[in-house]
């Protein structure tokens, strides 16, 4: 069985078409002020992992993906 992700970043990224997906891979880390690898790690966080994304960055992601605060879509 597939492990649940802590955040829906991967799910939201997979909804993008290819040109938008590639652009998002460049834009999102710059917008958050993090390295590409850190963004990749954020995408792979699983429920139960001790690591977490800082709240400010989660809010920016919600805004970028146009989802409600604390929402699922």
N, C-alpha and C positions, 0 to 999 in steps of 0.2 A: 504494500500500500504506500502511496505517495505521502511524504511528510508535509504537513501544513506549513505554509510560509507565514511569518510573523506580519509581513506587510504585503500589499497587493501590487508592488512595483512591477514584478515580472508579468503578472496578469495584465496590467495596464499597458506595459511595453509591447506585449504580444498582440494587443488589439490594434497597434499602429501598422500602417502599410510600410513597406520597406524603406522608401525615402524618408518618411517621418521617423521611423525606428533608428535609422543611421544618424539622422540629425539629432535625435534625442540623446543618443549615446555621447554626443559631443557637447550638447547644450546643457544637459542636466548637471553633470559634474561641475561645469564652470559656474552655473547658477548657484549651486550649493556651496561652492568654494572648496571642493574636495577632489581628490585624485580619481581617475577612472577606476582604478582597482578598488578603492573604497566604495564607490558606487556599485561596483560588481558585487562586493561583499554584502552591501545593504540589500541587494536584490535576493541574495541567497539565504538570508536569515530565516531560521525555522522557529516555530513556536517552541518555547522551552529553552532557546539559546539565551545565554546571559548577556550577550551583546545587544545593544539597542541603538536606534538612531535618535540623535538629539531632537527635541520637540520642534525647534525652529526649522530644522531641515524637513521634518515630516510635514509641517504646515506648508512649506514651499512646494513640496511634492504634491500635496493635495490641491494646491492652486494650479500647478502646472498640468495636472491630470483632470482638473475641473471636477473634483469630487468634494462633497460636503466635509466639514471638519469632523474627523473621527468616523467618517462615513465609509461606505463600501462601493460607492459608484453613484 
